[in-house]
Amino acid sequence: MAGTISQEVKEIIDKSPFLSEMLIRDIVSFSNLANEIKPRVEERLGKSVNAPAVVMALRRYADELKKEMLEKPKIRMHYELSMKTNIFDVNLQRNDESMRILNRLYENVQLEKGDFLNVSLGTFEMSISISDKYTNILKDLIKEETVLNEFTDLVAINIAFSDNFVETPGLVYMAVRKLAFENINVIEIVSTMNVLTFVVERTQSMKAYEVLQTFLEDTTA
């Protein structure tokens, strides 16, 4: 059974985090957005609708979203935000030699002195992010491997939580949404039980840091 205009508008907005964010921030024209989603509303309802009715539904839902944001309790969690510069990142096909490469890397990288190394193992691929002073060592180790992508001049932004953030639903999603809304491209996302790391291009690192800082200040208590 078809719903109401308000119900259909809510469903359309809820499927697009960017639209939700724009409504909350008051940075979108209700008239323009109504004209944009009106055909989808009509398709879902199976009948024609008036643009003013869609505008009204958008205004009401924007007020609901803002109210939810104000009433939503802050997460009681302490954190420390830091940056690690000069990161090299490579993505390659995973094979039987992968563990050999990793063993050699761990023999060379001085983690106790603050060097950066993160490895993400997928079913078919492997990503390695490492302090760029080890770039030549890494390239020598993978010279016979199939390299899919590589990035230089990266920065790792670390959020170290005092509590187990993985038990807080939606925290990673909200952080990623904030970065995406600001058009910040994330090269790698790394998470442990208490640390969340975003690897981004150096040119976007300060903006990413500021976005995450603001997000954390608004979200945590």
Solvent accessible surface area in square Angstrom, and as a share of the most:
residue,aa,sasa,rsa
1,M,242,1.08
2,A,59,0.46
3,G,25,0.24
4,T,77,0.45
5,I,41,0.21
6,S,42,0.27
7,Q,96,0.43
8,E,16,0.07
9,V,0,0.00
10,K,66,0.28
11,E,83,0.37
12,I,1,0.00
13,I,0,0.00
14,D,86,0.45
15,K,145,0.61
16,S,29,0.19
17,P,41,0.26
18,F,94,0.39
19,L,28,0.14
20,S,11,0.07
21,E,4,0.02
22,M,50,0.22
23,L,1,0.01
24,I,38,0.19
25,R,97,0.35
26,D,93,0.48
27,I,98,0.50
28,V,36,0.20
29,S,50,0.32
30,F,35,0.15
31,S,62,0.40
32,N,102,0.53
33,L,10,0.05
34,A,1,0.00
35,N,91,0.47
36,E,121,0.54
37,I,1,0.00
38,K,49,0.21
39,P,80,0.51
40,R,110,0.40
41,V,0,0.00
42,E,39,0.18
43,E,144,0.65
44,R,85,0.31
45,L,16,0.08
46,G,67,0.65
47,K,130,0.55
48,S,98,0.63
49,V,14,0.08
50,N,111,0.57
51,A,30,0.23
52,P,98,0.61
53,A,38,0.29
54,V,0,0.00
55,V,26,0.15
56,M,95,0.42
57,A,5,0.04
58,L,0,0.00
59,R,117,0.43
60,R,143,0.52
61,Y,18,0.07
62,A,1,0.01
63,D,91,0.47
64,E,69,0.31
65,L,17,0.09
66,K,56,0.24
67,K,121,0.51
68,E,102,0.46
69,M,94,0.42
70,L,156,0.78
71,E,112,0.50
72,K,113,0.48
73,P,114,0.72
74,K,105,0.45
75,I,35,0.18
76,R,207,0.76
77,M,8,0.04
78,H,132,0.59
79,Y,60,0.23
80,E,120,0.54
81,L,22,0.11
82,S,48,0.31
83,M,61,0.27
84,K,69,0.29
85,T,74,0.43
86,N,81,0.42
87,I,0,0.00
88,F,1,0.01
89,D,1,0.01
90,V,0,0.00
91,N,21,0.11
92,L,1,0.00
93,Q,87,0.38
94,R,97,0.35
95,N,69,0.35
96,D,143,0.74
97,E,74,0.33
98,S,3,0.02
99,M,101,0.45
100,R,105,0.38
101,I,1,0.00
102,L,8,0.04
103,N,86,0.44
104,R,103,0.38
105,L,0,0.00
106,Y,117,0.45
107,E,131,0.59
108,N,54,0.28
109,V,11,0.07
110,Q,73,0.32
111,L,84,0.42
112,E,141,0.63
113,K,144,0.61
114,G,36,0.34
115,D,21,0.11
116,F,25,0.11
117,L,25,0.12
118,N,26,0.13
119,V,35,0.20
120,S,44,0.28
121,L,78,0.39
122,G,34,0.33
123,T,112,0.65
124,F,160,0.66
125,E,78,0.35
126,M,1,0.00
127,S,15,0.09
128,I,0,0.00
129,S,1,0.01
130,I,0,0.00
131,S,13,0.08
132,D,58,0.30
133,K,129,0.55
134,Y,17,0.06
135,T,23,0.13
136,N,122,0.63
137,I,61,0.31
138,L,0,0.00
139,K,86,0.37
140,D,79,0.41
141,L,14,0.07
142,I,6,0.03
143,K,138,0.59
144,E,148,0.66
145,E,25,0.11
146,T,71,0.41
147,V,60,0.35
148,L,69,0.34
149,N,78,0.40
150,E,82,0.37
151,F,69,0.29
152,T,90,0.52
153,D,64,0.33
154,L,2,0.01
155,V,1,0.01
156,A,0,0.00
157,I,0,0.00
158,N,29,0.15
159,I,1,0.00
160,A,41,0.32
161,F,12,0.05
162,S,76,0.49
163,D,66,0.34
164,N,45,0.23
165,F,2,0.01
166,V,72,0.42
167,E,132,0.59
168,T,27,0.16
169,P,124,0.78
170,G,36,0.35
171,L,2,0.01
172,V,56,0.32
173,Y,113,0.43
174,M,31,0.14
175,A,1,0.01
176,V,48,0.27
177,R,37,0.14
178,K,38,0.16
179,L,1,0.00
180,A,41,0.32
181,F,41,0.17
182,E,44,0.20
183,N,125,0.64
184,I,7,0.04
185,N,83,0.43
186,V,36,0.21
187,I,30,0.15
188,E,25,0.11
189,I,79,0.40
190,V,24,0.14
191,S,66,0.42
192,T,81,0.47
193,M,112,0.50
194,N,63,0.32
195,V,51,0.29
196,L,1,0.01
197,T,7,0.04
198,F,0,0.00
199,V,0,0.00
200,V,0,0.00
201,E,65,0.29
202,R,125,0.46
203,T,109,0.63
204,Q,43,0.19
205,S,5,0.03
206,M,118,0.53
207,K,94,0.40
208,A,0,0.00
209,Y,55,0.21
210,E,103,0.46
211,V,23,0.13
212,L,0,0.00
213,Q,49,0.22
214,T,75,0.43
215,F,7,0.03
216,L,1,0.00
217,E,97,0.43
218,D,95,0.49
219,T,22,0.13
220,T,11,0.06
221,A,62,0.48
